[in-house]
Amino acid sequence: MSIRREFHVDRSTADQIIQRALQLDAERADSLTEAQIRDIASELSVSPAAVDQALAEQRERRDQEDSPAAIPPRPAVRWFTRASTVISTIVVVGLIAVMVSRLFP
């Protein structure tokens, strides 16, 4: 049985480690449910009204993209919509902030 020694890192390195861990988790998850988005937003102290509005705007964009008059997105970026960019950014920044604040109280 091996004993893991705890090591200390500076804040910048901690941010990099947490960001990489978030990237690895994001690669494993293809999508989030509205409930998961609401939970994450709640942990980040984002108001439910703001989340509702962002979800409604995303639904509207999706409906516009699904309409026959919509210009099809380029194949290289089809899977990565604006909403996933915004959600990913919020999640990454929020989780980094939470984890760093716990590492360095």
N, C-alpha and C positions, 0 to 999 in steps of 0.2 A: 504494500500500500504506500503510495507516494503522497506527500504532503505538499500542497500548492503554496508557494510563498506569494504573498501579496506584494505587488510593486506599486510605486507611485509614479504618476505621469503628470506633466504640466497640462494646463487647461487646453492648449492648442492640440496636443496629442490626444487628450480625452475627447475633444470634439471630433477629431478625425476617426477615432476608434468607434465612437457612437454613430457617426455618419455612415461608416462602412457597414456596421451591423444593420443599420436601417436599410441600406441598399440591398444587402443580402436578404433581409426579410421581404423587401418589396419585390425582389425577383421571384420569390416563392409564391407570392399572392398576386393573382391576376386582376382581382377587382375587390371592391369594398361594397358592402350593403349600405343603404341609407342609415340603418341603425348604427353600424360601425362608424360611419362618418359623424353621426350625431354624438356618439360616445367620445370619439377623439376630439371633436370640437368642444365638447363639455369639459374635458380634461384640460383643454387649452384656454378655458374661460371665454370661449366664443359664444355669443348670445344665440339662443335658439332661433330668434327672429332672423338673424343674419344667415344662419345655416339654412333656414327655410327659403329665404330669398335666393341664396346661391344655388340651392337645389332646383328651385323653380326656373332660374335663368338657364341652368344646365339642361333641364328638360326642354325648354324653348329652343335652345341651340340644337339639341338633338333632333327635335321635330322639324326644324328648318333644314337640317342636313339630310333628313330622311325624305323630304319632299322631292317630287320629280324635278323641280326647277333648280334644285341645289347642284352646285358644281361639285363633282366627286373629289374628295381629298386625294393628295398624291399618295401612291401606294406606300412610300417609305415612312410616312407619318400617320397613316390611317389609324393605326392602333393606339396612337398616343394623342388623344384629344386635349383640347384646352383644359377641360375639367380635370383630367388626370394630372396634368401639370400643376394646376392650382392646388388640388388636394394633396399631391405628393409634396409640394413645397411646404404647405401648412403642416403636414404631418412631420416631415423631416425637421423643420425649424423648431416646431413645438417640442418634439421628443428630444432633440438635442438640448434645448433649453431646460427641459425637465431633468434630464439625466445629468447635465453639467451642474445644475443647482443642487442635485442630490450628492454629487461627487464632491463638490466644493461649497459646502453650506456657508 
